[in-house]
Amino acid sequence: MQPEEAFYKLIRLAIGTCRDRNVPLDKSGWAAVYDMACKQALGAIVLDGVERLSLMQKPPMDVLMPWIGLVQQIEERNRRLNRTVVMVCDKFAQERMGCVLLKGQGLSTLYPRPLHRMPGDIDLWMDSGRKALVDYMRRYCPDVEVVYHHVDFPVLKEADIELHFTPSWMNEWRVNRRLQRLFREWKTLSILHRVELPERVGEVPVPTLEMNRVYLLVHIHRHLLDEGIGLRQLMDYYFVLKQPCSDAERAEAVRVLKRLHLVRFASAVMYVLQAVFDMPDEYLLLPPAPERGCRLLREVMLAGNFGKGDNRTCRPADETPFRHFCRIVSRNSRFLADYPGEVIWSPAFKIWHYLWRSRHGYFAPKR
């Protein structure tokens, strides 16, 4: 069995969509599977699949022991981050600042083993307007940069915090207006929609499933074009689509995706959800597109989590804004045939964004 095939099979064993426990691999094959799991930020999930194998088929101890140590670290990081998220949300509530926890720890509650989802940053969608939020933030961090959708809020050592004006955006101007209108419609219900985090550490407000069926796809699409995307984000979307959903709710999600010109991308994602996670047809929003889906899956496996494992892209530490612009535009050319709208509009949005930040003084002061 090839390592990539074994990797997918172990994911399906972990989430319960596969019952065949035959995964014949030698030591080099197991090392390759472990590397893939780390690259895709699915180390703990894949080990859940390994636990379902017979003793004779499990990895050798020199591969298994570091793997177990990694999973213990992930569990502990999740526990700390869950407590921190509750504390931060409660702090903003005390200051009468509504917020919604995007992605991350809120989505982990949909997983069979919530502490096994790889933790990330704390992304909070704030109810305050942009100017009020920037003024508030600069009382604590006067030198941080502001971008279109969020501002970094580096006040904690335990985790990076991003305060969002909006959850995401689209490069095409008219489509972005539609998306921002939808976010405004979803915000009130999301602020009121609370979930209990694991081990009863407290409740936090999270987006509704109606919003996440669209927003997470926008988020995946955004990262695919901007830096790269991994299987962790696609697994998040898998668990969202597995939640109870009426025919009317599914039809509404498809209608919105059409309005946002995301049907081609959504169809490619549906293929990946079936190819990797073996998602049943009944949960898919749209029919899969095998050709585009194969290209998307190949890109996901090459790039890794947020593109950090992509050896095709050189990101120099001293990269100038102009060189960054040229690199992103050149990189996105590979997606032109599949997703032309966002790729064509990308240079225009980036130029506008640079000028907009300059006009409002949103760049960090030069030292």
KEKE-3310 file (N, C-alpha, C; in steps of 0.2 Angstrom, whole numbers, plus 5000, padded with zeros to 4 digits):
npx = (5004:5003:5010:5002:4989:4987:4987:4975:4966:4968:4963:4950:4946:4948:4937:4927:4921:4926:4929:4938:4952:4965:4981:4994:5011:5028:5042:5047:5036:5027:5034:5033:5019:5017:5024:5015:5004:5008:5011:4999:4992:4985:4989:4985:4972:4975:4982:4972:4966:4976:4975:4965:4970:4976:4988:4999:4999:5002:5013:5031:5039:5048:5043:5030:5031:5036:5025:5014:5018:5017:5003:4999:5004:4996:4983:4985:4988:4975:4967:4972:4970:4956:4952:4958:4951:4937:4940:4944:4933:4923:4929:4928:4914:4911:4915:4905:4906:4901:4905:4910:4916:4926:4929:4941:4942:4928:4923:4929:4921:4912:4919:4923:4932:4936:4948:4957:4958:4969:4975:4974:4975:4966:4952:4941:4926:4921:4908:4909:4911:4923:4931:4929:4934:4947:4952:4950:4959:4971:4974:4980:4989:4998:5006:5002:4998:4984:4973:4961:4951:4954:4963:4978:4980:4990:4991:4992:5002:4999:4992:4989:4979:4966:4957:4942:4935:4927:4922:4928:4932:4929:4938:4932:4923:4908:4904:4910:4902:4890:4893:4897:4885:4878:4885:4882:4869:4870:4876:4869:4862:4872:4880:4871:4872:4877:4890:4895:4911:4924:4926:4918:4923:4917:4905:4904:4901:4897:4898:4882:4876:4871:4878:4891:4891:4893:4902:4914:4918:4921:4932:4941:4943:4948:4961:4967:4970:4978:4988:4989:4981:4976:4972:4966:4957:4948:4943:4936:4926:4920:4914:4905:4896:4891:4882:4865:4853:4841:4832:4828:4837:4849:4847:4846:4859:4866:4860:4866:4879:4879:4876:4888:4897:4904:4901:4909:4921:4915:4910:4922:4927:4918:4921:4934:4930:4923:4933:4944:4938:4927:4914:4896:4884:4872:4875:4882:4883:4883:4885:4900:4915:4925:4937:4942:4942:4952:4963:4962:4964:4977:4984:4982:4988:5001:5004:5000:4996:4990:4999:5012:5020:5024:5035:5037:5036:5045:5047:5054:5062:5064:5055:5048:5034:5030:5037:5030:5017:5019:5023:5012:5002:5008:5009:4995:4991:4991:4978:4969:4962:4952:4946:4942:4937:4940:4954:4957:4952:4961:4974:4969:4961:4971:4980:4971:4969:4981:4982:4971:4975:4986:4980:4972:4981:4985:4996:5010:5021:5037:5052)
npy = (4994:5011:5025:5037:5032:5024:5034:5042:5031:5029:5041:5039:5028:5034:5043:5035:5031:5020:5003:4993:4987:4984:4989:4988:4992:4996:5001:5013:5017:5020:5031:5040:5042:5048:5060:5066:5067:5077:5087:5091:5095:5085:5076:5070:5065:5056:5047:5042:5034:5024:5018:5009:4999:4982:4974:4969:4977:4989:5005:5004:5005:5016:5025:5027:5031:5045:5050:5048:5056:5069:5070:5070:5083:5091:5089:5095:5108:5111:5111:5121:5132:5132:5136:5149:5155:5155:5164:5176:5179:5181:5192:5202:5202:5208:5220:5225:5222:5214:5197:5184:5168:5162:5148:5137:5133:5132:5124:5112:5106:5099:5087:5070:5067:5080:5086:5082:5089:5100:5114:5132:5149:5162:5168:5181:5188:5204:5214:5227:5243:5247:5258:5261:5249:5248:5260:5256:5244:5250:5257:5248:5241:5251:5250:5240:5233:5236:5227:5223:5214:5211:5214:5211:5207:5207:5202:5192:5178:5165:5163:5168:5182:5187:5201:5202:5213:5209:5192:5187:5190:5194:5195:5200:5215:5217:5204:5204:5214:5207:5197:5203:5209:5197:5193:5203:5200:5187:5190:5194:5182:5174:5179:5176:5162:5149:5138:5124:5122:5108:5098:5105:5119:5131:5142:5148:5161:5156:5154:5151:5135:5138:5149:5144:5134:5141:5151:5144:5138:5149:5154:5143:5144:5157:5155:5146:5153:5163:5158:5145:5129:5116:5099:5100:5111:5107:5095:5101:5107:5096:5090:5100:5099:5087:5089:5089:5094:5102:5099:5111:5120:5116:5119:5133:5136:5132:5141:5153:5151:5151:5164:5170:5166:5153:5140:5132:5130:5124:5112:5106:5105:5096:5084:5082:5079:5067:5059:5059:5058:5050:5054:5052:5053:5060:5070:5080:5096:5099:5091:5082:5087:5079:5081:5095:5093:5083:5091:5101:5093:5088:5100:5103:5093:5095:5108:5108:5112:5128:5131:5130:5119:5120:5118:5124:5137:5152:5161:5175:5182:5196:5201:5213:5224:5225:5214:5204:5206:5203:5189:5183:5185:5179:5166:5163:5162:5148:5144:5150:5144:5136:5144:5158:5171:5176:5176:5184:5196:5198:5206:5219:5220:5219:5230:5241:5238:5241:5255:5259:5256:5263:5276:5277:5276:5263:5255:5248:5258:5264:5258)
npz = (5000:4996:5004:5004:5001:5012:5022:5019:5021:5035:5040:5037:5045:5057:5058:5056:5044:5037:5038:5035:5041:5037:5034:5027:5029:5028:5038:5033:5025:5036:5042:5032:5032:5044:5042:5033:5040:5050:5041:5036:5048:5055:5064:5077:5073:5063:5071:5079:5070:5068:5081:5079:5072:5071:5083:5076:5064:5068:5069:5070:5086:5087:5078:5083:5096:5097:5090:5098:5109:5102:5101:5114:5117:5109:5114:5127:5123:5117:5129:5136:5127:5126:5139:5138:5128:5133:5143:5137:5128:5139:5145:5135:5134:5147:5145:5137:5123:5110:5103:5091:5090:5078:5068:5073:5090:5092:5081:5085:5093:5085:5082:5084:5094:5102:5108:5099:5088:5079:5087:5084:5081:5090:5083:5083:5079:5079:5086:5086:5077:5063:5066:5079:5085:5081:5087:5101:5101:5099:5110:5118:5110:5101:5089:5080:5064:5053:5043:5029:5034:5047:5063:5071:5089:5100:5115:5123:5129:5128:5116:5099:5095:5084:5080:5071:5059:5049:5044:5032:5015:4997:4982:4970:4967:4967:4971:4984:4990:4991:4999:5011:5015:5018:5029:5039:5040:5046:5058:5071:5075:5076:5087:5097:5097:5106:5111:5121:5127:5126:5141:5150:5152:5149:5140:5123:5110:5094:5075:5067:5060:5047:5043:5043:5033:5022:5025:5029:5017:5009:5017:5015:5001:5001:5007:4999:4988:4993:5001:5003:5007:5019:5024:5036:5037:5027:5033:5044:5037:5032:5044:5048:5037:5040:5050:5056:5043:5034:5018:5013:5019:5014:5001:5002:5005:4993:4985:4989:4987:4974:4971:4976:4967:4969:4965:4956:4964:4975:4970:4967:4980:4986:4979:4985:4998:4997:4991:5001:5014:5012:5011:5012:4998:5002:5010:5003:4996:4982:4966:4964:4956:4947:4939:4942:4956:4958:4954:4965:4976:4974:4975:4988:4995:4991:4996:5010:5028:5028:5018:5022:5020:5007:4995:4983:4984:4988:5002:5006:5020:5021:5012:5000:4999:4986:4979:4986:4981:4968:4969:4974:4964:4953:4958:4959:4946:4942:4946:4937:4926:4933:4943:4938:4941:4954:4953:4943:4948:4959:4958:4957:4968:4978:4975:4978:4991:4997:4995:5002:5015:5017:5015:5027:5037:5042:5042:5051:5061:5054:5060)
capx = (5000:5006:5009:4996:4983:4986:4985:4968:4962:4968:4958:4943:4946:4947:4931:4921:4918:4929:4929:4944:4958:4971:4985:5001:5016:5034:5044:5048:5030:5024:5037:5030:5012:5018:5026:5009:4999:5010:5011:4992:4990:4980:4993:4981:4967:4977:4984:4965:4965:4981:4973:4960:4973:4979:4995:5004:5000:5004:5019:5036:5039:5052:5039:5024:5032:5036:5018:5010:5020:5014:4996:4998:5005:4990:4978:4986:4987:4968:4964:4974:4967:4949:4951:4959:4945:4932:4942:4944:4926:4920:4932:4924:4907:4911:4916:4900:4908:4899:4910:4909:4922:4926:4933:4945:4939:4921:4922:4932:4915:4909:4924:4922:4937:4937:4954:4962:4959:4975:4973:4977:4974:4959:4949:4935:4922:4918:4902:4910:4913:4930:4935:4929:4938:4954:4954:4951:4965:4977:4975:4984:4995:4998:5010:5001:4995:4977:4971:4954:4946:4956:4969:4981:4979:4995:4991:4993:5008:4997:4989:4988:4972:4964:4950:4939:4929:4922:4925:4932:4931:4930:4942:4928:4919:4901:4903:4911:4897:4885:4896:4897:4878:4876:4889:4878:4863:4871:4880:4865:4860:4879:4882:4867:4872:4883:4891:4899:4918:4925:4927:4914:4926:4913:4902:4907:4897:4900:4893:4877:4878:4869:4883:4897:4890:4895:4908:4920:4920:4924:4938:4945:4944:4953:4967:4969:4972:4982:4994:4988:4976:4977:4966:4963:4951:4943:4940:4931:4920:4916:4910:4899:4891:4888:4877:4858:4852:4835:4832:4827:4843:4854:4845:4848:4866:4868:4858:4870:4886:4879:4877:4895:4901:4908:4899:4914:4925:4912:4910:4929:4928:4914:4925:4939:4927:4922:4940:4948:4934:4922:4907:4890:4881:4867:4878:4885:4879:4883:4888:4907:4918:4931:4943:4944:4943:4959:4968:4962:4967:4984:4987:4981:4993:5008:5005:5000:4992:4991:5004:5018:5024:5024:5042:5037:5035:5050:5045:5060:5060:5064:5051:5045:5027:5029:5039:5025:5012:5021:5024:5005:4999:5011:5006:4988:4990:4989:4971:4966:4957:4947:4943:4945:4934:4944:4961:4958:4951:4965:4978:4965:4960:4978:4982:4966:4970:4987:4981:4967:4978:4990:4976:4970:4987:4984:5003:5014:5026:5043:5057)
capy = (5000:5017:5029:5042:5028:5023:5041:5043:5026:5030:5046:5037:5024:5038:5047:5030:5030:5014:4997:4989:4988:4981:4994:4985:4997:4995:5007:5020:5020:5023:5037:5045:5044:5052:5066:5069:5069:5083:5093:5092:5096:5080:5071:5067:5062:5050:5042:5039:5028:5019:5014:5004:4993:4976:4975:4967:4981:4996:5007:5002:5010:5022:5030:5027:5035:5052:5052:5048:5062:5074:5070:5073:5090:5094:5088:5100:5114:5112:5112:5128:5137:5132:5140:5155:5157:5157:5170:5182:5181:5184:5199:5207:5203:5212:5227:5226:5221:5207:5194:5178:5164:5159:5142:5135:5129:5131:5119:5106:5103:5094:5082:5064:5068:5088:5088:5080:5094:5104:5121:5137:5156:5164:5173:5184:5193:5208:5217:5235:5245:5246:5264:5260:5243:5251:5264:5251:5240:5255:5259:5242:5240:5256:5249:5235:5234:5234:5225:5224:5210:5210:5217:5207:5209:5203:5204:5186:5174:5158:5162:5174:5184:5192:5204:5203:5217:5204:5185:5186:5194:5191:5200:5204:5220:5216:5198:5205:5217:5202:5193:5207:5209:5191:5193:5207:5196:5182:5192:5194:5176:5170:5181:5173:5155:5148:5131:5122:5119:5102:5097:5110:5125:5137:5143:5154:5161:5153:5155:5146:5131:5141:5153:5140:5130:5146:5155:5140:5137:5155:5154:5138:5147:5163:5153:5142:5158:5168:5155:5137:5126:5109:5095:5101:5115:5103:5091:5106:5108:5089:5089:5105:5096:5081:5091:5089:5099:5100:5100:5119:5123:5114:5123:5140:5136:5132:5147:5158:5149:5153:5171:5171:5163:5148:5134:5128:5128:5120:5106:5103:5103:5090:5078:5080:5077:5060:5055:5058:5056:5045:5057:5050:5058:5063:5076:5084:5102:5099:5085:5082:5089:5075:5084:5100:5090:5080:5096:5104:5088:5088:5106:5102:5088:5098:5114:5107:5117:5135:5132:5130:5114:5120:5119:5127:5144:5155:5167:5178:5186:5203:5202:5220:5223:5224:5207:5200:5206:5199:5182:5180:5185:5173:5159:5162:5160:5141:5143:5154:5140:5134:5150:5164:5177:5179:5176:5190:5202:5198:5211:5225:5221:5220:5237:5245:5237:5244:5262:5260:5255:5269:5282:5277:5275:5256:5252:5249:5263:5261:5259)
capz = (5000:4995:5010:5003:5001:5019:5025:5018:5025:5042:5042:5037:5051:5063:5058:5056:5037:5034:5043:5033:5046:5034:5032:5027:5028:5031:5043:5029:5024:5042:5043:5027:5034:5050:5040:5030:5046:5053:5036:5036:5054:5057:5068:5082:5070:5060:5076:5081:5065:5070:5086:5077:5069:5075:5085:5071:5059:5070:5067:5074:5092:5086:5075:5087:5103:5096:5088:5105:5112:5099:5102:5121:5117:5105:5119:5132:5120:5117:5135:5138:5123:5127:5144:5136:5123:5137:5147:5132:5127:5145:5146:5130:5136:5152:5142:5132:5116:5107:5098:5089:5089:5071:5066:5079:5096:5091:5077:5088:5097:5081:5081:5089:5100:5101:5109:5094:5082:5079:5088:5080:5084:5092:5079:5086:5075:5084:5085:5085:5070:5062:5069:5087:5086:5080:5093:5107:5101:5099:5117:5121:5105:5096:5083:5075:5057:5052:5036:5028:5038:5055:5066:5077:5095:5103:5122:5127:5127:5126:5109:5095:5094:5078:5080:5064:5057:5045:5044:5026:5009:4990:4978:4966:4971:4968:4975:4990:4993:4993:5005:5018:5017:5021:5036:5043:5042:5051:5064:5077:5077:5078:5094:5102:5096:5110:5112:5127:5125:5130:5148:5153:5154:5148:5133:5119:5104:5087:5070:5066:5054:5041:5041:5042:5027:5017:5027:5029:5010:5008:5020:5012:4995:5002:5009:4993:4983:4996:5004:5003:5012:5020:5025:5042:5035:5024:5038:5048:5033:5032:5050:5047:5032:5043:5055:5053:5038:5030:5011:5012:5022:5009:4995:5003:5005:4986:4982:4992:4984:4967:4971:4977:4961:4972:4963:4954:4969:4980:4967:4968:4987:4987:4977:4990:5004:4995:4990:5007:5020:5010:5013:5008:4994:5005:5014:4999:4994:4975:4963:4964:4950:4948:4936:4946:4962:4958:4955:4971:4981:4973:4978:4996:4997:4990:5000:5017:5032:5026:5013:5026:5018:5000:4993:4977:4985:4992:5005:5009:5027:5019:5005:5000:4997:4978:4978:4989:4976:4962:4970:4975:4957:4949:4961:4958:4939:4941:4947:4933:4922:4937:4947:4935:4943:4960:4951:4939:4952:4964:4958:4958:4976:4982:4974:4981:4998:4999:4995:5007:5021:5017:5017:5034:5042:5045:5042:5057:5060:5053:5066)
cpx = (5004:5005:5003:4989:4982:4984:4978:4964:4962:4964:4951:4941:4944:4940:4925:4918:4922:4930:4935:4950:4965:4975:4992:5006:5022:5036:5045:5041:5026:5027:5034:5023:5012:5019:5020:5005:5001:5010:5004:4988:4984:4984:4989:4975:4969:4979:4977:4964:4970:4979:4968:4963:4975:4986:5000:5005:5001:5011:5025:5037:5043:5048:5033:5025:5032:5028:5014:5012:5017:5007:4995:4999:4999:4984:4979:4985:4979:4965:4966:4971:4959:4948:4953:4954:4939:4934:4941:4937:4922:4922:4928:4917:4906:4912:4911:4902:4907:4905:4908:4916:4922:4931:4935:4941:4932:4920:4925:4926:4911:4913:4922:4926:4939:4944:4960:4962:4965:4973:4976:4976:4967:4957:4942:4932:4919:4912:4903:4912:4920:4934:4935:4934:4946:4956:4955:4957:4971:4979:4980:4990:4995:5001:5008:4997:4988:4976:4963:4949:4948:4962:4972:4981:4984:4996:4992:4999:5005:4994:4989:4981:4971:4957:4947:4934:4924:4926:4930:4930:4932:4934:4937:4923:4912:4900:4904:4906:4891:4887:4895:4890:4876:4879:4885:4872:4864:4874:4875:4864:4867:4881:4878:4868:4878:4884:4896:4906:4919:4927:4924:4918:4922:4910:4905:4902:4901:4895:4888:4879:4876:4874:4889:4897:4893:4902:4915:4922:4923:4931:4943:4948:4949:4960:4970:4973:4978:4989:4994:4984:4978:4971:4963:4956:4946:4939:4935:4925:4916:4912:4904:4894:4888:4883:4870:4856:4846:4836:4832:4834:4849:4853:4847:4855:4869:4866:4863:4877:4885:4879:4884:4900:4906:4906:4904:4919:4922:4911:4917:4930:4924:4918:4930:4936:4925:4928:4944:4944:4928:4915:4902:4887:4876:4869:4881:4880:4878:4886:4896:4909:4925:4938:4946:4946:4950:4964:4968:4966:4975:4987:4987:4987:5000:5009:5005:4996:4994:4997:5011:5023:5025:5031:5043:5037:5041:5047:5051:5058:5060:5060:5048:5038:5026:5031:5033:5019:5013:5021:5016:5002:5002:5009:4999:4986:4988:4982:4967:4960:4951:4943:4944:4943:4939:4951:4962:4957:4957:4970:4975:4963:4966:4980:4977:4967:4976:4986:4976:4970:4983:4986:4974:4975:4987:4991:5006:5019:5033:5048:5063)
cpy = (5006:5022:5034:5038:5026:5029:5042:5037:5027:5036:5044:5032:5028:5041:5042:5029:5024:5009:4992:4991:4986:4987:4992:4990:4995:5002:5014:5022:5023:5030:5043:5047:5049:5059:5070:5071:5076:5089:5095:5094:5091:5074:5067:5063:5055:5044:5038:5033:5023:5015:5009:4998:4988:4978:4974:4972:4988:4998:5004:5007:5016:5027:5032:5032:5043:5055:5053:5055:5069:5075:5072:5080:5094:5094:5094:5107:5116:5114:5119:5133:5137:5137:5148:5159:5159:5164:5176:5184:5184:5191:5204:5208:5208:5219:5229:5226:5214:5204:5187:5174:5161:5153:5139:5130:5128:5125:5112:5102:5098:5088:5076:5065:5076:5090:5086:5084:5099:5111:5126:5144:5156:5169:5175:5189:5197:5212:5225:5237:5246:5252:5263:5254:5245:5255:5260:5248:5244:5257:5254:5241:5245:5255:5244:5237:5232:5232:5225:5220:5209:5214:5212:5211:5205:5204:5198:5182:5167:5157:5169:5176:5189:5194:5205:5208:5213:5198:5184:5191:5190:5197:5204:5208:5219:5210:5200:5209:5212:5198:5197:5208:5203:5191:5197:5204:5191:5184:5191:5187:5172:5173:5178:5165:5153:5140:5130:5119:5113:5103:5103:5116:5131:5137:5149:5154:5159:5154:5150:5141:5134:5145:5149:5136:5135:5149:5150:5138:5143:5156:5149:5141:5153:5160:5149:5147:5162:5165:5148:5135:5119:5105:5096:5106:5111:5098:5095:5106:5101:5088:5094:5102:5090:5082:5090:5095:5097:5102:5108:5122:5122:5118:5130:5140:5136:5138:5153:5157:5151:5161:5174:5169:5157:5141:5129:5126:5123:5113:5102:5101:5096:5084:5077:5077:5069:5056:5054:5055:5051:5048:5054:5055:5062:5070:5081:5090:5102:5093:5086:5084:5085:5078:5090:5098:5087:5086:5100:5099:5088:5094:5106:5098:5091:5104:5113:5113:5124:5136:5131:5124:5114:5122:5123:5135:5147:5161:5170:5182:5193:5205:5209:5219:5222:5217:5202:5200:5202:5191:5179:5180:5180:5167:5158:5160:5153:5140:5147:5150:5138:5139:5156:5171:5180:5180:5183:5197:5203:5204:5218:5226:5223:5227:5242:5244:5241:5252:5263:5260:5261:5276:5283:5276:5268:5252:5253:5254:5260:5263:5262)
cpz = (5000:5002:5010:5004:5009:5023:5025:5022:5032:5044:5042:5043:5057:5064:5057:5049:5034:5040:5041:5037:5043:5031:5032:5025:5031:5035:5039:5027:5030:5043:5038:5029:5040:5047:5036:5035:5049:5048:5036:5042:5056:5061:5073:5079:5067:5065:5079:5076:5066:5076:5085:5073:5074:5077:5080:5065:5061:5069:5072:5080:5091:5081:5079:5093:5102:5094:5094:5108:5109:5100:5109:5121:5114:5110:5124:5129:5119:5123:5137:5134:5124:5133:5143:5132:5128:5141:5143:5130:5133:5146:5141:5132:5142:5150:5137:5125:5114:5103:5097:5088:5083:5071:5073:5084:5095:5087:5080:5091:5092:5080:5086:5095:5099:5103:5104:5088:5084:5081:5084:5084:5086:5087:5081:5081:5079:5082:5084:5078:5069:5066:5077:5089:5086:5085:5099:5107:5101:5106:5120:5116:5099:5089:5078:5069:5057:5044:5035:5032:5045:5057:5071:5083:5100:5111:5126:5124:5125:5119:5106:5094:5088:5080:5073:5064:5053:5045:5038:5021:5002:4986:4973:4969:4972:4972:4982:4994:4995:4999:5012:5020:5021:5028:5041:5045:5047:5058:5071:5079:5079:5085:5099:5102:5100:5111:5118:5125:5129:5137:5152:5156:5153:5141:5130:5113:5098:5082:5069:5060:5048:5038:5039:5036:5021:5019:5027:5022:5008:5011:5017:5005:4995:5003:5003:4989:4987:4999:5003:5008:5013:5022:5031:5041:5032:5028:5043:5044:5032:5038:5051:5043:5035:5048:5052:5049:5034:5022:5009:5014:5017:5003:4995:5003:4998:4983:4983:4988:4977:4966:4972:4972:4964:4970:4961:4959:4974:4977:4968:4975:4989:4984:4982:4996:5003:4995:4996:5013:5018:5012:5009:5004:4997:5009:5009:4997:4986:4973:4963:4957:4950:4945:4941:4953:4963:4958:4961:4976:4980:4976:4985:4998:4997:4995:5008:5021:5030:5022:5016:5023:5010:4998:4987:4978:4990:4995:5009:5015:5025:5013:5006:4998:4990:4976:4980:4984:4970:4963:4971:4968:4953:4952:4959:4950:4938:4943:4942:4929:4927:4941:4944:4938:4949:4958:4947:4943:4957:4964:4959:4965:4980:4981:4978:4989:5001:4999:5000:5014:5022:5019:5024:5039:5045:5044:5048:5056:5059:5059:5063)
residu = (MET:GLN:PRO:GLU:GLU:ALA:PHE:TYR:LYS:LEU:ILE:ARG:LEU:ALA:ILE:GLY:THR:CYS:ARG:ASP:ARG:ASN:VAL:PRO:LEU:ASP:LYS:SER:GLY:TRP:ALA:ALA:VAL:TYR:ASP:MET:ALA:CYS:LYS:GLN:ALA:LEU:GLY:ALA:ILE:VAL:LEU:ASP:GLY:VAL:GLU:ARG:LEU:SER:LEU:MET:GLN:LYS:PRO:PRO:MET:ASP:VAL:LEU:MET:PRO:TRP:ILE:GLY:LEU:VAL:GLN:GLN:ILE:GLU:GLU:ARG:ASN:ARG:ARG:LEU:ASN:ARG:THR:VAL:VAL:MET:VAL:CYS:ASP:LYS:PHE:ALA:GLN:GLU:ARG:MET:GLY:CYS:VAL:LEU:LEU:LYS:GLY:GLN:GLY:LEU:SER:THR:LEU:TYR:PRO:ARG:PRO:LEU:HIS:ARG:MET:PRO:GLY:ASP:ILE:ASP:LEU:TRP:MET:ASP:SER:GLY:ARG:LYS:ALA:LEU:VAL:ASP:TYR:MET:ARG:ARG:TYR:CYS:PRO:ASP:VAL:GLU:VAL:VAL:TYR:HIS:HIS:VAL:ASP:PHE:PRO:VAL:LEU:LYS:GLU:ALA:ASP:ILE:GLU:LEU:HIS:PHE:THR:PRO:SER:TRP:MET:ASN:GLU:TRP:ARG:VAL:ASN:ARG:ARG:LEU:GLN:ARG:LEU:PHE:ARG:GLU:TRP:LYS:THR:LEU:SER:ILE:LEU:HIS:ARG:VAL:GLU:LEU:PRO:GLU:ARG:VAL:GLY:GLU:VAL:PRO:VAL:PRO:THR:LEU:GLU:MET:ASN:ARG:VAL:TYR:LEU:LEU:VAL:HIS:ILE:HIS:ARG:HIS:LEU:LEU:ASP:GLU:GLY:ILE:GLY:LEU:ARG:GLN:LEU:MET:ASP:TYR:TYR:PHE:VAL:LEU:LYS:GLN:PRO:CYS:SER:ASP:ALA:GLU:ARG:ALA:GLU:ALA:VAL:ARG:VAL:LEU:LYS:ARG:LEU:HIS:LEU:VAL:ARG:PHE:ALA:SER:ALA:VAL:MET:TYR:VAL:LEU:GLN:ALA:VAL:PHE:ASP:MET:PRO:ASP:GLU:TYR:LEU:LEU:LEU:PRO:PRO:ALA:PRO:GLU:ARG:GLY:CYS:ARG:LEU:LEU:ARG:GLU:VAL:MET:LEU:ALA:GLY:ASN:PHE:GLY:LYS:GLY:ASP:ASN:ARG:THR:CYS:ARG:PRO:ALA:ASP:GLU:THR:PRO:PHE:ARG:HIS:PHE:CYS:ARG:ILE:VAL:SER:ARG:ASN:SER:ARG:PHE:LEU:ALA:ASP:TYR:PRO:GLY:GLU:VAL:ILE:TRP:SER:PRO:ALA:PHE:LYS:ILE:TRP:HIS:TYR:LEU:TRP:ARG:SER:ARG:HIS:GLY:TYR:PHE:ALA:PRO:LYS:ARG)
# end
